[in-house]
Amino acid sequence: MKLTVLGCWAPYPRAGGACSGYLIRSGGLNVLLDAGNGTLSALMRLIDFRMLDAVIISHLHHDHYLDLFSLRHAIEGARRDGSREAPLKLFAPSEPAADFKLLAGYEKAFITAALESLPVENTPKGLNVRRLELGSLTFRFVPALHPLPGYSISIEDNHKLVFSGDSAPTKELTALAEGADLFLCEASGLDSDTEAMRGIHLTARQAGETAREAGAERLLLTHFWPEYDLSLLSKQAEEGFSGVVSLAREGETHRV
């Protein structure tokens, strides 16, 4: 499995950058995980958008899904000219209902399913998850702690990648990330932001602490406030983790 960072900024990008978005590739399968501002352009530097098999959106905040509206036009155009046959599978939270209804209405572009409609699986650790099978990949979803309904996501083939999505620390996220080969985790703030982000986001140190508690092998930080010094975020995450910490960088690919 390979993870390529398309965008890593929030809630707006640095000049020339993009918000949350990642390309997951495994066994010929291409899955877009989040589609924030600027991610479609970044995706097309790597693959033709017609090659996408599915899109998964962690939650419906704009910096995580706005490029679906550009992708909609691309898919509809490709279907008109015959260069793509079928609509693209789209999985997203069903709330806010108005936003989900709008996306589901683009039936020429997307076959849309609510993440809440996926079957529930009870894991041996007692964690209730939503489960999705796409090709050789198994996706598991647990609710995130965030102002909008959203999910933290694990992706497994022979290895395990976990994406925090936007979430404050939760025992469910730690359990989901247990034994992850790569933990892609938001680091939205510094220690000084701890109170302001309570119940909303992870700070860099909390990302490190969550990775340590989960026994993750590697920690890849993402979802950066564009005005912050990323080296300071990395330092605080390292103090919380005591393992290998990297910063997400647009265009870089990580093997899981």
N, C-alpha and C positions, 0 to 999 in steps of 0.2 A: 504494500500500500504506500502511496506517495501523497503528501500534502504540499500543495503550493499556495503560498500566501498571495492573495490578490489585493487585499486591503487590510489595514490594521489600525485605522484611526477612528476616533469617536469623540464627540458626535459630529465632527466635520474633519476633513482631511487636511494635512499639510499640502502646500502647493505641489501639484503634480501627483498627489497620492489618491488613495481611495479608502472608503470606510469598510466595515467588516465584510469579508468574503474570502472563501478558500475553495480550491479545487481539489477534490479527492479522486485519485485514480487507482484502480485495482482491477486486474484481470480483464482489461478492455472496457471497464465501466468508468464513466465520467460523471461525477456528482458535484454540483455546485452547492456549497454549504454557506448560506447567507449570501445576500446580493445587495450590499450597501452601495452608496453613491460611488460611481467610478469603476465598479468591479467588472462590468461587462467589457469595457475597453481593455482592462487588464487581462481578462480571460481570453480575449481574441488574439492576444500576443502569443498565447500558448496553444490553443486549439480553436477550431471552427465551432461556433456556438451550436451548429447543427449536430455536433457530436455529443452534446449533453444527453444523458439518460434520465436525469432527475435533478430537481432543485429542492433543498430542504432549508426552511427558514426557522431560525431558533425562536424569534418573536417579532412582532410587527411594530417595532420602533423603526423610524425612517432610515436610520443609518445602517439598518440590517436588511432592508428589502426594497429600497426605492428603485434600484436598477431592474427590478422585475417589470417595470413599465416600459423600459427600453427593450428588454428581452422579449416582451410580448410582441412588439412590432417586428422584431427580427424573426421570430418564429412564424408569425402570421405571414410575413413576406416570403419566407422560405417555403411555406406550404403552398402559397399561391403560385410560385414559379416552379414547383415540383422538386426542389432540392431537399426538402424534408417531407416525409409522409405524415407522421403522426404528431399530435400535440405532445407537449413536454409534461411529464409527471411533476406535480408541484405539491409539496407537503408543508403545511403551515399551521400554526395555532388558529383556532376558530374565533378567538377574541383578539381585538375588538371586532364585533360582528360585522360592522359596516365595512371595515377594511377587508375582512375575509370575503364578504359577499362580493365586493368589487373585483377582487382577484379571481374568484370562482366564476364570475361572469365572463371572463375572457376565454370562452370555451374553444375558440379557434386556435388559441395558443397553448392553453394549459388544461390538463386533467387534474383538477384540484381535489385534495383530500385533507381533511382536518386531522392533525396529529392526535386529537382526542378520539378519533374513530379507530385508531390502530388497536390491535388486540393487546390485552394486559398479560404480562408474564410475571410470575412470582419467582424471584431468583433464590438460589440456595442461601443467600445472606439475608433473606427476608425483605428485599427491596422490591417494591411494585414498580414495574417499568412498562412503557409502551414499546412494542417491538415491531420492527420493519425489516424485511428481507429484500435486498436489491442485489441481484447477481450473487457474487461470492461474499458480499458484505452483510453483516447484521448490525442494525442500528437499534440502540436502546435509548429511551427518553425518560428523564425524571423531571418533575416540575422545578423550575428555578425560583429563587426569591427575588422578585423584581416588581416594579410598579405595574407592568403589563404581564399578562400570562405568557410564559415562555418556558423553554426547556434547556437543560444540560443534556449532552448527547455523547454516547459512546459508539464507536465504530470499530468493528472487529472483523478480521479475516483470520490469518494465523497470528496476528499481532493486534494490539489494542491502542487505539487513539481515542482520547476523550477531550471534548470541547465544552468548556464551562458555560458558553453563552454568556449572557449578562445575568449575573446572580451575586447576591451576597453569600457569605459562607453558609452552607447547610450540611447536615450530616448525610443527606441524600447525595449531594455532590461528592463528598469525600468517599462514600461507599461506591458510587459509580466509577470514580477515578482509581479505585483500588487496583494496584498492579499494572497501571497503564504504562505502555512502552513510551508514549509521548502524551503529555498533558498540555493541551493548548488552552491557556487560561487567561482570562481578562486580568489586567493590572491597571485599573482605571484611575487609581490615585496613589498618593504618597501617604506616609504615616499621618501627616497633618490633616488628611482628608477623612480619617477614620470615622469621625462622628457624622460628617456630612453625608457619607456613603452608607451609613448603617441601614441595613434592610434593602439596599439598592444594588450595590456593586462590591466587588473585591478590591482591596488595595493590593499593591504589589507584595507587601509582606504577607498578607492573608493568602494570596495565591501561593506563595512559597510554603506557608504553614499547611495549607490544604494538600499540596503536593507531597509534603513530608509525611503527613498523617496517612495519606493514601498509599504510600510506598511507591509513588510513580518513579520511573527510571529517569525521565528527562522532563524538564519544564520549559515550555515555549510561551513567553509572555506576549500578549496582544491587547488590542482595544485601548490605545494610548490617547490621553488628552494631548492634542498637538503642541501645546505650549510648554510641556514638561521636558526636563532633561532625562532622556531615557536611561542614561548610565546610572542615575540615582534610583530610578525604578528598579533597575536590574540589581543594584547593590542591596536594596531593601528586600527584594525577593530572595536573593541568595542567603541573606541572614535568616530568613524564615525557613528555607528549604534545606540547605547544606548539601545539595546535589548540583547537577549540571543545569544551569539556567541560560537560555538564549532569548534574544529579542526577535520577534517576528519582523521580517523585512520583506517588503513587496518584491515579488518575483523569485524569492528563494523557495527551493523545494526541499522537503525533509522526508527521508525514508523512515517508515515506521516498522 
